[in-house]
Amino acid sequence: MTRLLDNLSDSVLRWSKADLHIHTRLSDGGPSPVQVVEHVLRHTDLAVIAITDHNRMDGGLRVRSLAADYGLEVIVGEEVGTADGHLLALFIEEAIAPGRPMEETVAEVHAQGGLAIVAHPYDIISSSLMGRGGRRWGEEALANLPVDGVEVLNGSLVRHMANVRATYTARRLGLTMVGGSDAHHLAVIGQAHTLFPGRTAEDLRQAIRAGTTQAGGQSWRIRQYLSWISGCFIPRTVRRARGAVRAYGQ
């Protein structure tokens, strides 16, 4: 019995967390690359993060360079706006052009040795494979698409059923399931994440390929979303109004 418990304990300890969907201010996120690194190191227990700015990868390169001295492993990625919805391209070294069919984009990701993950497939706000902006593919079409996984838990979706449907579809089709925060500001980083056996980015890559990952965490609550909206946009509106008043007064 003791040996069984020891083995179970070792197995649990070998699992780590990764956030596979983070944005910086180099696309539409709020934090700088430096702020992302500092926040992850000080306020999370993430072992691996992926920087997936929209249609560019220089943010990922910058974060990876900054994090190299701190034991934080960074996957360079890109959230590619394909003609059929958003796709997370992970473990890439060259930027991938947006606007092409998802099949072609997946093929280019694989040509670089990367992994292709369908992002928030049922989101009705962002461009998504089976939501807004996509071709509303059926589940069978998704099953035949050679992606490496599906983001079944997106931490920035306030519409909970989008994650529920993604989880149901991925399970039914036997697709690898991952989670990511889709963070555009620091407080959300790690809120949704991917659990994987191991500790390193390479361990994570192998786990995704083997289908041994799990999605963990939670998505935004309405109160959090409203707080973020008020924090981001109300001060900006006030600043603009004050500027207009000053200009008028002159």
Contacts in CASP RR format, 6 or more apart in sequence:
PFRMAT RR
TARGET T0000
AUTHOR 0000-0000-0000
METHOD contacts of the structure
MODEL  1
MTRLLDNLSDSVLRWSKADLHIHTRLSDGGPSPVQVVEHVLRHTDLAVIA
ITDHNRMDGGLRVRSLAADYGLEVIVGEEVGTADGHLLALFIEEAIAPGR
PMEETVAEVHAQGGLAIVAHPYDIISSSLMGRGGRRWGEEALANLPVDGV
EVLNGSLVRHMANVRATYTARRLGLTMVGGSDAHHLAVIGQAHTLFPGRT
AEDLRQAIRAGTTQAGGQSWRIRQYLSWISGCFIPRTVRRARGAVRAYGQ
11 197 0 8 1.000
14 197 0 8 1.000
14 198 0 8 1.000
14 199 0 8 1.000
15 195 0 8 1.000
15 196 0 8 1.000
15 197 0 8 1.000
15 198 0 8 1.000
16 47 0 8 1.000
16 48 0 8 1.000
16 195 0 8 1.000
16 196 0 8 1.000
16 198 0 8 1.000
16 199 0 8 1.000
16 203 0 8 1.000
16 204 0 8 1.000
17 44 0 8 1.000
17 45 0 8 1.000
17 46 0 8 1.000
17 47 0 8 1.000
17 48 0 8 1.000
17 190 0 8 1.000
17 193 0 8 1.000
17 194 0 8 1.000
17 195 0 8 1.000
18 46 0 8 1.000
18 47 0 8 1.000
18 48 0 8 1.000
18 49 0 8 1.000
18 50 0 8 1.000
18 75 0 8 1.000
18 193 0 8 1.000
18 194 0 8 1.000
18 196 0 8 1.000
18 201 0 8 1.000
18 204 0 8 1.000
19 40 0 8 1.000
19 44 0 8 1.000
19 46 0 8 1.000
19 48 0 8 1.000
19 49 0 8 1.000
19 50 0 8 1.000
19 179 0 8 1.000
19 180 0 8 1.000
19 181 0 8 1.000
19 183 0 8 1.000
19 189 0 8 1.000
19 190 0 8 1.000
19 192 0 8 1.000
19 193 0 8 1.000
19 194 0 8 1.000
20 49 0 8 1.000
20 50 0 8 1.000
20 52 0 8 1.000
20 75 0 8 1.000
20 88 0 8 1.000
20 90 0 8 1.000
20 117 0 8 1.000
20 151 0 8 1.000
20 178 0 8 1.000
20 179 0 8 1.000
20 180 0 8 1.000
20 193 0 8 1.000
20 194 0 8 1.000
21 50 0 8 1.000
21 52 0 8 1.000
21 79 0 8 1.000
21 88 0 8 1.000
21 119 0 8 1.000
21 151 0 8 1.000
21 154 0 8 1.000
21 179 0 8 1.000
21 180 0 8 1.000
21 181 0 8 1.000
21 182 0 8 1.000
21 183 0 8 1.000
22 36 0 8 1.000
22 49 0 8 1.000
22 50 0 8 1.000
22 51 0 8 1.000
22 52 0 8 1.000
22 181 0 8 1.000
22 182 0 8 1.000
22 183 0 8 1.000
22 189 0 8 1.000
23 29 0 8 1.000
23 30 0 8 1.000
23 51 0 8 1.000
23 52 0 8 1.000
23 53 0 8 1.000
23 54 0 8 1.000
23 79 0 8 1.000
23 182 0 8 1.000
23 183 0 8 1.000
23 184 0 8 1.000
24 30 0 8 1.000
24 31 0 8 1.000
24 32 0 8 1.000
24 33 0 8 1.000
24 36 0 8 1.000
24 51 0 8 1.000
24 53 0 8 1.000
24 59 0 8 1.000
24 60 0 8 1.000
24 62 0 8 1.000
24 63 0 8 1.000
25 31 0 8 1.000
25 32 0 8 1.000
26 33 0 8 1.000
26 53 0 8 1.000
26 56 0 8 1.000
26 58 0 8 1.000
26 59 0 8 1.000
26 62 0 8 1.000
27 53 0 8 1.000
27 54 0 8 1.000
27 55 0 8 1.000
27 56 0 8 1.000
27 79 0 8 1.000
28 53 0 8 1.000
28 54 0 8 1.000
28 184 0 8 1.000
29 53 0 8 1.000
29 184 0 8 1.000
29 185 0 8 1.000
30 184 0 8 1.000
30 185 0 8 1.000
31 39 0 8 1.000
31 185 0 8 1.000
31 186 0 8 1.000
33 51 0 8 1.000
33 59 0 8 1.000
33 60 0 8 1.000
33 62 0 8 1.000
33 63 0 8 1.000
33 66 0 8 1.000
34 66 0 8 1.000
35 186 0 8 1.000
36 49 0 8 1.000
36 51 0 8 1.000
36 63 0 8 1.000
36 186 0 8 1.000
36 189 0 8 1.000
37 63 0 8 1.000
37 66 0 8 1.000
37 67 0 8 1.000
37 70 0 8 1.000
37 72 0 8 1.000
39 186 0 8 1.000
39 189 0 8 1.000
40 46 0 8 1.000
40 49 0 8 1.000
40 67 0 8 1.000
40 72 0 8 1.000
40 189 0 8 1.000
41 70 0 8 1.000
41 72 0 8 1.000
43 186 0 8 1.000
43 189 0 8 1.000
44 189 0 8 1.000
44 190 0 8 1.000
46 72 0 8 1.000
46 189 0 8 1.000
46 190 0 8 1.000
46 193 0 8 1.000
47 72 0 8 1.000
47 73 0 8 1.000
47 199 0 8 1.000
47 200 0 8 1.000
48 72 0 8 1.000
48 73 0 8 1.000
48 74 0 8 1.000
48 75 0 8 1.000
48 200 0 8 1.000
48 201 0 8 1.000
48 204 0 8 1.000
49 63 0 8 1.000
49 72 0 8 1.000
49 73 0 8 1.000
49 74 0 8 1.000
49 75 0 8 1.000
49 189 0 8 1.000
50 74 0 8 1.000
50 75 0 8 1.000
50 76 0 8 1.000
50 77 0 8 1.000
50 88 0 8 1.000
50 90 0 8 1.000
51 57 0 8 1.000
51 59 0 8 1.000
51 60 0 8 1.000
51 63 0 8 1.000
51 64 0 8 1.000
51 74 0 8 1.000
51 75 0 8 1.000
51 76 0 8 1.000
51 77 0 8 1.000
52 77 0 8 1.000
52 78 0 8 1.000
52 79 0 8 1.000
52 88 0 8 1.000
52 89 0 8 1.000
52 90 0 8 1.000
53 59 0 8 1.000
53 60 0 8 1.000
53 77 0 8 1.000
53 78 0 8 1.000
53 79 0 8 1.000
54 78 0 8 1.000
54 79 0 8 1.000
54 81 0 8 1.000
55 78 0 8 1.000
55 79 0 8 1.000
55 80 0 8 1.000
55 81 0 8 1.000
55 95 0 8 1.000
55 97 0 8 1.000
55 98 0 8 1.000
56 78 0 8 1.000
56 95 0 8 1.000
57 76 0 8 1.000
57 77 0 8 1.000
57 78 0 8 1.000
57 92 0 8 1.000
57 94 0 8 1.000
57 95 0 8 1.000
60 74 0 8 1.000
60 76 0 8 1.000
60 77 0 8 1.000
61 76 0 8 1.000
63 74 0 8 1.000
64 74 0 8 1.000
64 75 0 8 1.000
64 76 0 8 1.000
67 73 0 8 1.000
67 74 0 8 1.000
73 200 0 8 1.000
73 201 0 8 1.000
74 201 0 8 1.000
75 90 0 8 1.000
75 91 0 8 1.000
75 201 0 8 1.000
75 204 0 8 1.000
76 91 0 8 1.000
76 92 0 8 1.000
76 93 0 8 1.000
77 88 0 8 1.000
77 89 0 8 1.000
77 90 0 8 1.000
77 91 0 8 1.000
77 92 0 8 1.000
78 88 0 8 1.000
78 89 0 8 1.000
78 92 0 8 1.000
78 95 0 8 1.000
78 96 0 8 1.000
79 86 0 8 1.000
79 87 0 8 1.000
79 88 0 8 1.000
79 89 0 8 1.000
79 119 0 8 1.000
80 86 0 8 1.000
80 87 0 8 1.000
80 88 0 8 1.000
80 89 0 8 1.000
80 96 0 8 1.000
80 98 0 8 1.000
80 105 0 8 1.000
81 87 0 8 1.000
81 98 0 8 1.000
81 99 0 8 1.000
81 105 0 8 1.000
81 127 0 8 1.000
82 98 0 8 1.000
82 99 0 8 1.000
82 100 0 8 1.000
82 101 0 8 1.000
82 102 0 8 1.000
82 105 0 8 1.000
83 99 0 8 1.000
83 100 0 8 1.000
83 101 0 8 1.000
83 102 0 8 1.000
83 134 0 8 1.000
84 101 0 8 1.000
84 102 0 8 1.000
84 129 0 8 1.000
84 134 0 8 1.000
84 135 0 8 1.000
84 137 0 8 1.000
85 102 0 8 1.000
85 119 0 8 1.000
85 127 0 8 1.000
85 128 0 8 1.000
85 129 0 8 1.000
85 133 0 8 1.000
85 134 0 8 1.000
86 119 0 8 1.000
86 120 0 8 1.000
86 126 0 8 1.000
86 127 0 8 1.000
86 128 0 8 1.000
86 129 0 8 1.000
87 102 0 8 1.000
87 105 0 8 1.000
87 106 0 8 1.000
87 109 0 8 1.000
87 116 0 8 1.000
87 117 0 8 1.000
87 118 0 8 1.000
87 119 0 8 1.000
87 147 0 8 1.000
88 116 0 8 1.000
88 117 0 8 1.000
88 118 0 8 1.000
88 119 0 8 1.000
88 151 0 8 1.000
89 96 0 8 1.000
89 105 0 8 1.000
89 109 0 8 1.000
89 114 0 8 1.000
89 115 0 8 1.000
89 116 0 8 1.000
90 109 0 8 1.000
90 114 0 8 1.000
90 115 0 8 1.000
90 116 0 8 1.000
90 117 0 8 1.000
90 205 0 8 1.000
91 112 0 8 1.000
91 113 0 8 1.000
91 114 0 8 1.000
91 115 0 8 1.000
91 201 0 8 1.000
91 205 0 8 1.000
92 109 0 8 1.000
92 112 0 8 1.000
92 113 0 8 1.000
92 114 0 8 1.000
93 112 0 8 1.000
94 112 0 8 1.000
96 105 0 8 1.000
96 108 0 8 1.000
96 109 0 8 1.000
99 105 0 8 1.000
102 129 0 8 1.000
102 145 0 8 1.000
103 145 0 8 1.000
103 146 0 8 1.000
105 116 0 8 1.000
106 116 0 8 1.000
106 145 0 8 1.000
106 146 0 8 1.000
106 147 0 8 1.000
107 146 0 8 1.000
109 115 0 8 1.000
109 116 0 8 1.000
110 116 0 8 1.000
110 146 0 8 1.000
115 148 0 8 1.000
115 149 0 8 1.000
115 205 0 8 1.000
115 208 0 8 1.000
115 209 0 8 1.000
116 146 0 8 1.000
116 147 0 8 1.000
116 148 0 8 1.000
116 149 0 8 1.000
117 147 0 8 1.000
117 148 0 8 1.000
117 149 0 8 1.000
117 150 0 8 1.000
117 151 0 8 1.000
117 178 0 8 1.000
117 208 0 8 1.000
118 129 0 8 1.000
118 142 0 8 1.000
118 145 0 8 1.000
118 147 0 8 1.000
118 149 0 8 1.000
118 150 0 8 1.000
118 151 0 8 1.000
119 126 0 8 1.000
119 128 0 8 1.000
119 151 0 8 1.000
119 154 0 8 1.000
119 182 0 8 1.000
120 126 0 8 1.000
120 128 0 8 1.000
120 151 0 8 1.000
120 154 0 8 1.000
120 157 0 8 1.000
120 162 0 8 1.000
120 166 0 8 1.000
120 182 0 8 1.000
121 128 0 8 1.000
121 129 0 8 1.000
121 130 0 8 1.000
121 131 0 8 1.000
121 142 0 8 1.000
121 150 0 8 1.000
121 151 0 8 1.000
121 165 0 8 1.000
121 166 0 8 1.000
121 169 0 8 1.000
122 128 0 8 1.000
122 130 0 8 1.000
122 131 0 8 1.000
122 161 0 8 1.000
122 162 0 8 1.000
122 163 0 8 1.000
122 165 0 8 1.000
122 166 0 8 1.000
123 131 0 8 1.000
123 132 0 8 1.000
123 154 0 8 1.000
123 157 0 8 1.000
123 159 0 8 1.000
123 162 0 8 1.000
124 131 0 8 1.000
124 132 0 8 1.000
124 159 0 8 1.000
124 162 0 8 1.000
125 132 0 8 1.000
125 159 0 8 1.000
126 132 0 8 1.000
127 133 0 8 1.000
127 134 0 8 1.000
128 134 0 8 1.000
129 135 0 8 1.000
129 137 0 8 1.000
129 142 0 8 1.000
130 136 0 8 1.000
130 137 0 8 1.000
130 138 0 8 1.000
130 142 0 8 1.000
137 145 0 8 1.000
139 169 0 8 1.000
139 172 0 8 1.000
139 173 0 8 1.000
142 150 0 8 1.000
142 169 0 8 1.000
142 173 0 8 1.000
142 175 0 8 1.000
143 173 0 8 1.000
143 175 0 8 1.000
147 175 0 8 1.000
148 176 0 8 1.000
148 208 0 8 1.000
148 209 0 8 1.000
149 170 0 8 1.000
149 175 0 8 1.000
149 176 0 8 1.000
149 177 0 8 1.000
149 178 0 8 1.000
149 208 0 8 1.000
150 166 0 8 1.000
150 169 0 8 1.000
150 170 0 8 1.000
150 175 0 8 1.000
150 176 0 8 1.000
150 177 0 8 1.000
150 178 0 8 1.000
151 166 0 8 1.000
151 178 0 8 1.000
151 179 0 8 1.000
151 180 0 8 1.000
151 215 0 8 1.000
152 163 0 8 1.000
152 166 0 8 1.000
152 167 0 8 1.000
152 170 0 8 1.000
152 177 0 8 1.000
152 178 0 8 1.000
152 179 0 8 1.000
152 215 0 8 1.000
153 163 0 8 1.000
153 166 0 8 1.000
153 167 0 8 1.000
153 177 0 8 1.000
153 178 0 8 1.000
153 179 0 8 1.000
153 180 0 8 1.000
153 192 0 8 1.000
153 215 0 8 1.000
153 216 0 8 1.000
153 217 0 8 1.000
153 218 0 8 1.000
153 219 0 8 1.000
154 162 0 8 1.000
154 163 0 8 1.000
154 166 0 8 1.000
154 179 0 8 1.000
154 180 0 8 1.000
154 181 0 8 1.000
154 182 0 8 1.000
154 192 0 8 1.000
154 219 0 8 1.000
155 163 0 8 1.000
155 179 0 8 1.000
155 180 0 8 1.000
155 181 0 8 1.000
155 182 0 8 1.000
155 183 0 8 1.000
155 188 0 8 1.000
155 191 0 8 1.000
155 192 0 8 1.000
155 217 0 8 1.000
155 218 0 8 1.000
155 219 0 8 1.000
155 220 0 8 1.000
156 181 0 8 1.000
156 182 0 8 1.000
156 183 0 8 1.000
156 184 0 8 1.000
156 188 0 8 1.000
156 219 0 8 1.000
156 220 0 8 1.000
157 163 0 8 1.000
157 182 0 8 1.000
157 219 0 8 1.000
157 220 0 8 1.000
158 219 0 8 1.000
158 220 0 8 1.000
158 221 0 8 1.000
158 222 0 8 1.000
158 225 0 8 1.000
160 219 0 8 1.000
163 219 0 8 1.000
167 177 0 8 1.000
167 215 0 8 1.000
169 175 0 8 1.000
170 176 0 8 1.000
170 177 0 8 1.000
171 177 0 8 1.000
176 208 0 8 1.000
176 209 0 8 1.000
176 211 0 8 1.000
176 213 0 8 1.000
177 213 0 8 1.000
177 214 0 8 1.000
177 215 0 8 1.000
178 194 0 8 1.000
178 208 0 8 1.000
178 213 0 8 1.000
178 215 0 8 1.000
179 192 0 8 1.000
179 193 0 8 1.000
179 194 0 8 1.000
179 215 0 8 1.000
179 216 0 8 1.000
180 190 0 8 1.000
180 192 0 8 1.000
180 193 0 8 1.000
180 194 0 8 1.000
180 215 0 8 1.000
181 188 0 8 1.000
181 189 0 8 1.000
181 190 0 8 1.000
181 191 0 8 1.000
181 192 0 8 1.000
181 193 0 8 1.000
182 188 0 8 1.000
182 192 0 8 1.000
183 189 0 8 1.000
183 190 0 8 1.000
183 191 0 8 1.000
185 228 0 8 1.000
185 232 0 8 1.000
187 224 0 8 1.000
187 228 0 8 1.000
188 220 0 8 1.000
190 217 0 8 1.000
191 217 0 8 1.000
191 218 0 8 1.000
191 219 0 8 1.000
191 220 0 8 1.000
192 215 0 8 1.000
192 216 0 8 1.000
192 217 0 8 1.000
192 218 0 8 1.000
192 219 0 8 1.000
193 215 0 8 1.000
193 216 0 8 1.000
193 217 0 8 1.000
194 204 0 8 1.000
194 213 0 8 1.000
194 214 0 8 1.000
194 215 0 8 1.000
194 216 0 8 1.000
195 213 0 8 1.000
195 214 0 8 1.000
195 215 0 8 1.000
195 216 0 8 1.000
196 203 0 8 1.000
196 204 0 8 1.000
196 207 0 8 1.000
196 208 0 8 1.000
196 212 0 8 1.000
196 213 0 8 1.000
196 214 0 8 1.000
197 203 0 8 1.000
197 207 0 8 1.000
197 212 0 8 1.000
198 204 0 8 1.000
198 207 0 8 1.000
204 213 0 8 1.000
207 213 0 8 1.000
END
